[in-house]
Amino acid sequence: QCATIQLDFQLPIRFNLTFTDEKGEKRHPVMIHRAILGSTERMMAVLTENFGGKWPFWMSPRQAMVVPVGVPFNNYAKEVAELLRAKGFCAEADTDDGNTMNKKVRNAQIAQFNFIFVVGEKEVSNRTVNVRTRDNKVHGEFTLEAVMDKFQELADQRILKSEEYGWSPATESVEEKEKSATPMSE
């Protein structure tokens, strides 16, 4: 569908909009509606409503927020964010010293960042990040390489529920439990 421009004679009457013409008479204006990217705008509205603002990782403009636990770790947080940006991901570091770590994590959750990486002394020495989601699920500590590989996989495969996909260790299936070394009695 292409761009449209429409004249609306009804809404000015419904809203009781008037103007005074050159003869001094009150008249109803004509509204002009324009939709330059009609179908694109509608598609974005449908997607926004469908995802409730929680964009899947591969579509999200806010993929990762790096939160340092304190001022001494601000440089590492910036370094992690820069590494992710260099790989083509949308990442930011919240190095605002006026907020506590918990406030920074909460702000990132409210802003709907898919992932929140908390970094402190342990993460700096191990070159890792502690992975959380916007729904406050903590996945634990991962190396930077593992995170970048996982992000690439999420983007390439366009996984919808990226916050749960492959972060936690796989659980044993029922069939595997039934194939235990202990024979079942009959």
C-alpha positions as CSV (number, residue, x, y, z in Angstrom):
1,Q,0.0,0.0,0.0
2,C,1.3,3.4,-0.8
3,A,1.0,6.7,1.0
4,T,-2.4,8.3,1.4
5,I,-3.8,11.7,2.1
6,Q,-7.5,11.8,3.2
7,L,-9.9,14.6,3.7
8,D,-12.1,14.2,6.8
9,F,-15.4,16.1,7.0
10,Q,-16.8,14.3,10.0
11,L,-14.4,14.6,12.9
12,P,-14.4,18.5,12.9
13,I,-18.2,18.3,13.3
14,R,-18.0,15.6,16.0
15,F,-15.4,17.7,17.9
16,N,-17.4,20.9,17.3
17,L,-14.4,22.6,15.6
18,T,-15.2,25.9,14.0
19,F,-13.5,28.9,12.5
20,T,-14.7,32.3,11.4
21,D,-14.4,32.8,7.6
22,E,-13.8,36.1,5.8
23,K,-17.6,36.9,5.9
24,G,-17.6,36.5,9.7
25,E,-19.6,33.2,9.6
26,K,-18.7,30.2,11.7
27,R,-17.8,27.2,9.6
28,H,-16.5,23.7,10.2
29,P,-12.9,23.0,8.9
30,V,-11.8,20.0,6.9
31,M,-9.2,17.8,8.5
32,I,-6.4,16.4,6.4
33,H,-5.0,13.0,7.5
34,R,-1.8,11.8,6.0
35,A,-0.2,8.4,6.2
36,I,3.2,8.7,4.4
37,L,4.2,5.1,5.2
38,G,0.7,3.7,5.7
39,S,1.3,-0.1,5.8
40,T,4.7,0.3,7.6
41,E,3.1,2.4,10.3
42,R,0.2,-0.2,10.7
43,M,2.7,-3.1,10.8
44,M,4.7,-1.3,13.5
45,A,1.5,-0.7,15.5
46,V,0.5,-4.4,15.2
47,L,4.0,-5.6,16.2
48,T,4.1,-3.2,19.2
49,E,0.7,-4.3,20.4
50,N,1.6,-8.0,19.8
51,F,4.9,-7.9,21.8
52,G,3.6,-5.4,24.4
53,G,6.7,-3.4,24.0
54,K,8.9,-6.4,24.9
55,W,10.6,-6.7,21.5
56,P,12.4,-10.0,20.6
57,F,16.1,-9.7,20.8
58,W,16.7,-9.5,17.1
59,M,14.2,-6.6,16.7
60,S,15.0,-4.8,19.9
61,P,16.6,-1.3,19.9
62,R,17.6,-2.0,23.6
63,Q,19.3,-5.4,23.6
64,A,21.7,-5.1,26.6
65,M,22.4,-2.8,29.5
66,V,25.7,-3.2,31.4
67,V,25.4,-2.3,35.1
68,P,28.5,-1.9,37.2
69,V,28.0,-2.7,41.0
70,G,30.1,0.3,41.9
71,V,32.2,3.2,40.5
72,P,35.5,1.2,40.3
73,F,33.8,-1.1,37.7
74,N,32.5,1.7,35.4
75,N,35.4,1.3,32.9
76,Y,34.8,-2.5,32.5
77,A,31.1,-1.8,32.0
78,K,31.9,0.7,29.2
79,E,34.4,-1.8,27.7
80,V,31.7,-4.6,27.6
81,A,29.2,-2.3,26.1
82,E,31.7,-1.2,23.5
83,L,32.6,-4.8,22.6
84,L,29.0,-5.6,22.1
85,R,28.5,-2.5,19.9
86,A,31.5,-3.4,17.9
87,K,29.8,-6.8,17.1
88,G,26.7,-4.9,15.9
89,F,24.5,-5.2,19.0
90,C,22.6,-2.4,20.8
91,A,24.3,-2.1,24.1
92,E,24.7,0.7,26.7
93,A,26.5,1.0,30.1
94,D,24.7,2.8,33.0
95,T,27.6,4.5,34.7
96,D,25.5,7.1,36.5
97,D,27.1,7.3,39.9
98,G,23.9,8.9,41.4
99,N,22.0,5.6,41.3
100,T,22.4,2.4,43.2
101,M,23.0,-0.9,41.4
102,N,19.5,-2.0,42.2
103,K,18.0,1.2,40.8
104,K,20.1,0.8,37.6
105,V,18.9,-2.7,37.1
106,R,15.3,-1.6,37.7
107,N,15.6,1.2,35.3
108,A,16.9,-1.2,32.6
109,Q,14.0,-3.5,33.3
110,I,11.5,-0.7,33.0
111,A,13.2,0.4,29.7
112,Q,12.7,-3.2,28.5
113,F,16.3,-4.0,27.8
114,N,16.3,-7.7,26.8
115,F,19.4,-8.4,28.9
116,I,21.0,-6.7,31.9
117,F,24.6,-7.6,32.6
118,V,25.8,-6.9,36.1
119,V,29.6,-6.5,36.5
120,G,31.7,-6.4,39.6
121,E,35.2,-7.4,40.8
122,K,34.6,-11.2,40.1
123,E,33.4,-10.4,36.5
124,V,36.3,-8.1,35.8
125,S,38.9,-10.6,36.9
126,N,37.2,-13.5,35.0
127,R,36.3,-11.4,31.9
128,T,32.6,-12.4,32.4
129,V,29.2,-10.8,32.9
130,N,26.3,-11.9,35.2
131,V,23.3,-12.2,32.9
132,R,19.8,-11.2,34.0
133,T,16.6,-10.6,31.9
134,R,14.1,-7.8,31.9
135,D,11.7,-10.2,33.7
136,N,14.3,-10.5,36.6
137,K,15.4,-14.0,35.8
138,V,19.1,-14.5,36.7
139,H,21.0,-16.8,34.4
140,G,24.4,-16.5,36.1
141,E,27.9,-15.8,34.9
142,F,29.0,-16.2,31.3
143,T,32.2,-15.3,29.4
144,L,32.1,-12.4,27.0
145,E,32.8,-14.7,24.1
146,A,29.8,-17.0,25.2
147,V,27.5,-14.0,25.4
148,M,28.5,-12.6,22.0
149,D,28.1,-16.1,20.5
150,K,24.7,-16.5,22.1
151,F,23.6,-13.0,20.9
152,Q,24.7,-13.9,17.4
153,E,22.7,-17.1,17.5
154,L,19.6,-15.2,18.8
155,A,19.9,-12.7,16.1
156,D,20.6,-15.2,13.3
157,Q,17.8,-17.6,14.2
158,R,15.4,-14.8,15.2
159,I,14.4,-16.5,18.4
160,L,11.2,-14.9,19.9
161,K,11.8,-15.9,23.6
162,S,15.4,-15.0,23.7
163,E,15.4,-14.4,27.5
164,E,14.8,-18.1,28.1
165,Y,16.6,-19.7,25.1
166,G,19.6,-21.7,26.0
167,W,20.9,-19.7,28.9
168,S,20.2,-22.2,31.7
169,P,21.6,-25.7,31.7
170,A,19.3,-28.2,30.0
171,T,17.1,-30.2,32.3
172,E,17.0,-34.0,32.0
173,S,13.9,-35.2,30.0
174,V,11.5,-37.8,31.4
175,E,12.7,-40.4,28.9
176,E,16.3,-40.0,30.0
177,K,15.3,-40.4,33.6
178,E,13.4,-43.6,32.7
179,K,16.6,-45.0,31.0
180,S,18.4,-45.0,34.4
181,A,20.9,-47.8,35.3
182,T,18.4,-49.2,37.8
183,P,16.1,-51.7,36.1
184,M,12.4,-51.1,36.6
185,S,10.5,-53.9,38.4
186,E,7.6,-55.5,36.6
